[in-house]
């Protein structure tokens, strides 16, 4: 720990002696170089591009399936209670007879 403290003090002393630069402008052509590097970057593998292309379609299909299943489930329960279901439910028979 003592070694860390001495190194830390040396770094702090060196940082305090560093010159302060008031000119904080971006070098000429910096934005152009950054944009060129971004566009010249390595392209994605083919399989990753295919997955990316079909993932949005798969999301839409999944959303449509969720909406369709919710609608089908709602329509099944909105129709009321069937006689066949009440015959298979002994608890409802006992409660309705009491």
C-alpha positions, -999 to 999 in steps of 0.1 A, spaced: 0 0 0 29 23 7 42 18 -28 9 27 -42 8 60 -22 42 71 -34 33 63 -70 1 82 -66 18 112 -52 43 112 -81 15 111 -106 -4 139 -89 27 161 -88 34 155 -125 -3 163 -134 0 196 -115 31 206 -134 16 198 -168 9 229 -190 -26 241 -193 -38 246 -229 -67 270 -234 -70 262 -271 -94 233 -274 -103 232 -311 -108 201 -331 -80 195 -357 -87 202 -393 -103 172 -411 -111 153 -378 -148 148 -386 -139 137 -421 -114 111 -409 -139 98 -383 -166 94 -409 -143 78 -434 -131 52 -408 -167 44 -399 -177 38 -435 -146 19 -444 -150 -4 -414 -152 -42 -419 -185 -53 -433 -207 -77 -414 -206 -114 -422 -233 -126 -447 -252 -147 -421 -254 -117 -397 -268 -95 -425 -294 -122 -433 -304 -125 -397 -307 -88 -394 -329 -86 -424 -353 -112 -413 -354 -103 -376 -378 -73 -383 -401 -95 -402 -400 -122 -375 -409 -95 -350 -440 -85 -370 -451 -121 -374 -447 -126 -336 -468 -95 -329 -495 -106 -352 -496 -141 -336 -499 -125 -302 -528 -103 -313 -545 -132 -331 -542 -155 -301 -555 -129 -277 -585 -123 -299 -592 -160 -302 -589 -164 -265 -612 -135 -258 -638 -148 -283 -637 -182 -267 -645 -168 -232 -669 -141 -244 -693 -166 -257 -705 -175 -222 -705 -208 -203 -712 -239 -223 -734 -267 -209 -706 -292 -215 -682 -273 -194 -707 -269 -165 -713 -307 -166 -676 -313 -162 -672 -289 -133 -686 -305 -101 -678 -275 -80 -701 -252 -100 -729 -278 -99 -727 -280 -61 -726 -242 -57 -755 -237 -82 -777 -263 -64 -772 -247 -29 
